[in-house]
Amino acid sequence: MASFKCFILTFFIALAISNINVAQAARRLLQLPPLPSLPNLSKPTLPPLPTIPSLPQPTLPTLPTTQPSLPKPTLPPLPSLPTMPSVPKVTLPPLPSMLPLPTIPTAIPSIPFLTPPPGN
């Protein structure tokens, strides 16, 4: 994170130094003597545009207003699906009875090395 802050600081310093050069160049341009005025030049005249000849309009043929009737297609009948054989009913064997759940002991046994030593 420190290197990022150092990079930003370096960037702003470089930006400030580059703006000093721009300001000095602008001041020098403002201090230059005025440029001589340009002489008035005559505007050239363009030749007139050629005229476009009018072309004859073609005549379009008339389109028929009715569509010819097409014969109706006849489709063959769909084939019948084959019959599926019946599947015999399967019976599942009965579930075994539930095993008894183990009991969790509630008393915490005492650990011999954690007991305080006997006092003499």
N, C-alpha and C positions, 0 to 999 in steps of 0.2 A: 504494500500500500504506500510505503514511503517512496518507492521508486516512481510510482504513478504521480504523486504530488510533485516530485522533482521534475518529472517530464512535463507536467502542466506549467510549472514555473518557468522552465527553460523555453517552452513554446511561447509563453506570453512575453518573455524578454526578447526573443527573436522577432516577434511580431512588432514590438515597440521600436526596436532598432530599425527594422525595415520601413516603418512609417516615418522615421526621421529622414531617411533618404528621399522619400516621396515628397515630404514637405519642403526639403531644400531644393529639389528639382522644380517644384511648382513655383517657389519664390524666384528662382532664376528665370523661369519662363515669363513671369510677370514683370521682371525688371528689364527684359529685352526691349530694344526700341521697336516701335510699331512696324509692321510689315508694309511694303509699298502697296498701294491699291492696284487692283487688277484693271487693265483697260477694258472698256466696254466692247464686247464682241457682238457682231451682228448675228442675229439668229438665222440659221439656214432655213430655207423654205423647202418643204418636202413636195415631191411631185404628187399629183392627184392619184388617188387609188383607182385601179382599173374597175370598170363596171362588170358585174357578173351577168352573163347572158341568162335569160330565163329559159328553162328547159321545158319541153312539152310534157304534160302530165299523162302517164300511162293509164290505160283503162283496165280495170280489174274484171275478171270474169265473175259472173254471178254464181254464188254457192247454192247447192240444193238445200231446201228448207226442211225436208223430211229425211229421216234415216231409213235405209232399207231394212226390212224385218229379217231377222236371222231365224233359222229353225231352232226349236227348243231341243236341247240335248236330253236324251233319256239315259238315266244311270242304271246299271245292273243292280239287282238286289244285294244287300250285304250278306255275307256268309254268316251262318249261325255259329256261335261259340261252342266249343266242345264242353261237355258236362264234366265237372270235377268229381272224382270218386269221394265218397264220404269217409272221413277220418274217424277211427274208433275213439271213443271217449276214454281218457286215461284218468285213473283215480290215483291220487297221491297217498303214500303211506302216512299214518298218523305221526305227528311230531312227538319226539321224546319229551318226557317230563323235564321241567327245569331243574338244574342242579342247584343245591342250596348256595346262597351267596356267602362268601367268607365274612366273618365279623371282624371289625377293626377294633383293636384294643384301645380302651380309653384311658387306662392308667399308664403313666409314664414310669418305667422302671428306673430305679436309682442306679447311677453309674458309680462304682466304688472309687475310682481315682478322682472324681470331682467333689467328693465329700471332704470337709475340712479334717485335718489330722486331729487325733485325740489329744486333748490338753493334759499335760502332766503337772 
